[in-house]
Structures are given as C-alpha cells and as structure tokens.
C-alpha cells in the first residue's frame, strides 16, 4: 500500500513540476529574472529527482537472490540519497551561484508582471502536488506531527517528495516577494537575493533529507515496532526475560532479531511451538516484519 501511495505522490509531483518548469523557463527567458531562472532550474531538478525515485522503487522490488537473500529493499535509500545530492548541487549550489552572478553583474528584469503571473500559477500547481504528497502519507503519518513523521518514516520516497514540495512552495513565495520588490523599486539586487535565498533553502532541505536517508542506509531501528514487540514478549508467560531485541528497517520491510530467556522447564518441542506462535502473532500485528530470528539464551 505504501508503494502505491508513494508512486501516486511521485507522479503528481512529476506532472506538476514538468508543467511548472516549462512555464518558468519561458517566463525567465522573456523577463531576464534570476529568481525565476533559479526556480526553473529547481523544477527541472525536481523532475529528474522524481524519475530517480521511481527507478529506486522499481529496483527495490527485485526478488531476493542467493547473493542478496534479504532482497533489495534498501536500494530505494540509495536512490533517495542521490536525489538529496542532486537537490544540493544542481538545485541549491547552482541557484546560489546564479544569484551571486546576477548580484555582481546586475541584469535588468523585463516584463516582471508576466513573471509574477507565472509564479502565481506555479504556486497553484505546486499546492496541488503537495496535497497529493500529504494525502499519500496520511495513513502512515497518523497523529504524528509532520516533523515527527519526517524524522521517523522509512518511506524515503514520500520523505523526498514532501520535502521537495515544501521547499518548492517556500521558494515560490521567496521568488514572488523578491520579484515584486524588484518591480516596485527597480533594484535588481532583490531579484538576485531571491535566487540566493532559494538556493540556500534547497541546500538546507537537501541536508535534512540526506541526514535522514543516511540514518536509514546504515541501519536505522524501527523503534515503534521494537518497543511494541518487547512489551508483547514480556507479557508472555513462557518468556522469563527479553535479553536483546533489534528491529531494523529494510526498505518497506523490517528484520527482527530476538534473544530471550524462556522457562527452563519447557521441553524443546513446547519451546518451538511457543516461539512459532509468538512469531506468527508478531507478523499479524506488524505486517512490515518480514524476517524474525529468535534465539533462546540465558545471557546476552
């Protein structure tokens, strides 16, 4: 279900960004606006990013092999990290560079009113894209705040698309404000500053996304599942003590490892039945849990 929601959100974002990019490019070339050019570059970068996210999702669905027995679920993290890097370099750094060049070498902005209209249209299309992303993540987000969901989600595609859309809307607002100031004052420094601010915004978003994806890449725990499973095991009469427990995100799946001390009076066959029953219940309660490795021990 998460994959379907993620794909829908990405396609919404791609369609909106492609139309926005074309409109911004035409308006930037006509008006000579640096802010608008930065926004056009941002939109093209977003289109490329969404293609990369779709590739990552497709590759993460490959079947497990002898060499990769747990499948390729984490591959989506790698492609999401690539998106964060592109957002930083192409979107952020280039926009800052372009803005600085226009500040040092002022370029007159022509037909600014047309650019403002294009930006207003872009705001509407970007809002449409963001609504699609927010709707896609609604079930997973639950009652958590947007920031809490961002910090805890395993759905890197939704994380990236939502971050991009929020950055895009904020960037459009910056471009609108700075271009309006240029239009009313005649000072092109505002337009150049707008490009720089948009670039800084993209760099910040890329850094935040990169930090979260990096955590998943190196093996981030699914803490909610980990805590719930621990409480469940501790409530079972046959379990004397939970010695160790890991729940590690692996794409949309979770690998669970358990080391527990069981009642020493149990026969081997009874211990096997109890463990199988607990594993079955855990998978029913937490559908993301795909692998469970249960070890009986009396010390960690």
N, C-alpha and C positions, 0 to 999 in steps of 0.2 A: 504493500500500500504506500509506503514511504517513497519507493522508487517512482510510482505513478504520480504522486504529488510533486516530487522533485522534477520529473520530466515536464509536467504541465507548467510549473513555475518557470523553468528554463525556457520553454518555448514561448511563453508570454513575454518574458524579458527579451528574448532574441528578436521577436517580431516588433516589439515597441522600439528597441534600440536601433534596429536597422532603419526603420522609418524616421526616427529622430536624427540619426547620423546623416542621412541623406539631406534632410531639411536644414540641419545646422551647417553642413558643408556649403550648400548653395548660398545660404544667408551670410556665412563667414566670407566667402569669396566676393560676394556682392558688396558687403559693408566694410570689409577690412577689420572686423572686430577680433581682437586677440582672445577675449573671453569666450567668444562664440567658437573660434577655432579650437581652443582648448577643450570646450565641451564636445565638439565634433570628434576630436581625437579620442576623448573619453568614451564616446558612444561606440566608435569603431572598435576600440579595445574591448569594450563590454561584449560586442557581438562575437569577437574572436574567443573571448573567455567562455561564453556560453557554449560555443562549439566544443571547446576543450572539456567542459564539464560533461557534455553528452558523451564524448568519447570515453572519458573516465568511467562514467556509469555503465556504459556498454561493456568495457573491458573488465570491470569488476564483477560482471555476471558470468564470466567464464567458469566452466566446471573445474573442479579440483583435479589435479594430476598427481602422479607419483612424486614428482619433484616439488609440487606445491599442494600438499594434502589438505590444507585448510582453505584452498581456493584463492581467489584474487580480490577479496573484498576490500583490502586496504589500498588497492590501486586507485580508487576514487580519491583517496587522500593525496596521492602524488600529483594527480592532475589538478586538484584544487590548490595545491601549493604552487604549481606552475602558474595558475591564474593569479594568485597573490603576487607573484614576482612580476608578471606582465602588468598588473594593475599598478605596481610600484614604478616600474621602469618606463613603460610606454605611456601609461596614463598620467602618473604623478610627476616623475622627473622631467618628462618632455614638456608638460604644461608649465612647470616652474621655469624651465629654460626659455620656452616661448614667451612667457610673460616678462621675464627679465630682459630679453632682447627687445621687446616692444617698449619696455620702460626706458632702456638706454637709447634706443632709436625709435622715437615716437612715430606712430603711423596713424594718420587721420582716419577716424571712423565715419563711414558714409552710410546714409540710409539706416540710421540706428533704429528708427521706428519699425522698420521691417524686421530687424533682428529681434526687437522686443516681442513682436507678434509671434515669431518663430519660437522664441523661448517659452512664451505662454502656452503655445500648442504642445511643446515638448513637456512642459510641466504636467499637462493633462495626460499625455501618453505614458509618462513615467509613473504617474499616480496609478494608472491602470495596471502597469507592470508590478508595482509594489503591492497593490491589493491582491494580485494573483499569488505573489510570494507569501503574503501574510495568511491568505486563505489556505495555502498548501501546508503551512506549518502549524495551523491552528490546533489540530488534534495532538501533535507531538508537544507543542508548547504548553497546552493545558492552562493551568492557573499561574504559571511562572511569568515573571516579567520578561520583556524582550531581551534585556541584557542577560538575565539569568539563563534564559534558553540559549542564547548565543554562546555563553560560557560552557554549557553542559551538553549541547547537542552533538550527536555523532553524524548527523546528516550534513556533511561538508558542502554538498551542492546547494542545499537550501540556505546554509550559512553564507556562502559566497554571493548567491543571487540577491538575498535580502540585504547584505552589506553593500553590494553594488548599487542596488536601487535606492537605498537611503542616501548613499554618497551622491548619486546622480541627482536626486531631488534637491539635496543641500547645495550641490554645485550649480544647479539651475537658478536657485534663489540668489546665490552669490553673483552669478553672471547677470541676472536681472537687475540687481541693485547697482552693481558697478557700471553696467552699460547705461543705466538710467542716469547715474551721476555724471558719466561722460557726456551724455546727451544734453543734460541741463547746464553743465558747467563749461563744456568744451574742452575739458582737461583729459587727454587720453591716458594719463597716468592711472586713473581709476580703472580703466579697462585692462591695462597691463597688470595692475594689482589684483584684479579679479582672476586673471589667468593663474597668477602665482598662488592665490588662496585656494583655487580649485585643485591645483597640483598638490599643495600641502595636505588638503583634505583627503585626496586619493592615497597619498603616502601613509597617512595615519590609518585609514581603513585597511589598506594592504598589510600594514604591520600588525593590526589586530587580528585580521583573518589568518595571516601567516603564523602568528603565535598559537592560535587555537588549533590549526591544522597540524602544526609541528608537534603539539602535545599528543594528538591522535596518532601521528605517524610513529612515534616512539613507544606507543602502547599505553593509552590512557584508560583508566578504570571506568567502568560503568557503575558509578558509585551508588546510584539508586537501587540497581539490581543487586549489587554486592551487599548492601545493608539489609535489604528485604530477605535475601536468601539466608543471611546469617541469622536473622530473627526467626525465620521459619525452622532452620535446623536446630537452633537452641530450644525450640518448643517441642521437639520430637523426643519421646520417652527413651528411644534407643540411643540417642546421642548424649554422651556424657559431657563432651567439650568440643567446640569448634576451634581447632588449633591454628588453621590458616585458611584463607579464602581469597581468591582473586576472581574478578570478573573484568575481562579485558575486551574493549571494543575491537571488532574486526570487520570494518565496513558496517553493514546493517545487521551483522550477527555479533554474538558475544561468546567468548570462550570462558568457561567457568572451571576453576580448579579448586578442589576442596580437600583439606586434610582434617580429619576428625577422629576423635576417640569414641568408640562405640562401647556399649555394655559388654564387658568381657565374658559374661555368662552365655552370650548368644552363640549358637552353632554357626558354622561358616555359611551353610545354606540359608539360615534365617537372616544373617547379615547381608547376604546377596539380595534376598527378597526385599529387605528394608531399604537398601541403597537404591535398588531399581525403582521402588515405589516413590522414594523421595525425588529421584531424578525426573521421573515422569511428572510429578506434581510441579516441580520447578519449571519444567518446559511448558506445562499448561499455563502456569501463572505468568511466565515471562517468555513469550514467543520468540524473542530475539536470541535467547540462549540456544545455540546450535550444538555445542560440544560441552560435555561435562566429564571431568576427570576426577574421580573420587578415590582418595587414598585413606585407608584405615591405619592409624598410628596412635601411639600414646605420648608422643613428644614431637615438637615442631623441629 
